[in-house]
Amino acid sequence: MNIIDCHSHWGTRRGYIFRTPEELARQAAIWKTEVQFFTEDEQAAYFRRNNARVILDLSFTKFLPIEQMREMHDYAFAEQRKHPDVIAGHWLQFDPRRGAEALAEFQRCLDAKAGFVGFCVNGQVTGVPASDPLWTPFYKRSIDAGLPVMILTGLTGIGQGLPGGGGYLLDDGHPRHIDFVAARFPELRVLAARPAYPWQDEMIAILLHKPNVHYELHGWGPRQFSPSLKKEIGRRMQDRIMFGCDFPVLRYEKVIADWRSEGYSEEVLEKVLYRNARDYFNL
């Protein structure tokens, strides 16, 4: 079966999500997987072997000096142009407190025409929840461009187990912020990202109430989903839910096997793993 992976990260040494020895060491503690760096061509080959087209998130760039941020974005765009069959596009993250500088870089990236380009709100790591007015210019720019916005929700592995959770507030990723954005900007397509543990029922209620909200489930294996989420995947939400892997900390071989083990019909699996995202992103 072909796969569209709505959210993974770069597995290359230059683009790897974790940057310091301390961060790299925590991958095994949180996700129970070992760090492995891929060359750019090895990464593309891995996606091909798994019949995957992937939207990759460069999450760490949001705090870089602007010139370094541009260099990383251009690196990602160059790799997408080399491997368009497997790299469908990019999620970009910004710190909205950087104002016009960040917004101008977002527009430069849109103009690059390197596959899909959208931005991802990481309220917990930036400390600016999605409902904060600082994000409004980015939402309006996405509306003008006809692009969805990804908003991360639920438990994050970033800071997990550190004293004070590394200073990150889980509440900055509460689904209430997604509800606020969807209501304030009804013309904006909102893609809630990650299982919204421990607020899964709240997230389902938002999906039922707000038709401009869809849902992708990276970062967790489907065996760990809550009973209410498992039920909705096979029923009311089967046309609104999409697959995300969270490569390289999770791998397709294990995650796809777990999806198949959960007893969903082939029709539901095809929708979640491929068709819903194909239509949503016009791929």
Secondary structure, 3 states (H helix, E strand, C coil): CCEEEEEEEECECCCECCCCHHHHHHHHHHHCCCCCCECHHHHHHHHHHCCEEEEEEEHHHHHCCHHHHHHHHHHHHHHHHHCCCCEEEEEEECCHHHCHHHHHHHHHHHHCCCCEEEEEECHHHHCCCCCCHHHHHHHHHHHHHCCCEEEECCCCCCCCCCHHHHHCCHHHHCHHHHHHHHHHCCCCCEEEECCCCCCHHHHHHHHHHCCCEEEECCCCCHHHCCHHHHHHHCCCCCCCEECCCCCCCCCHHHHHHHHHHCCCCHHHHHHHHHHHHHHHCCC
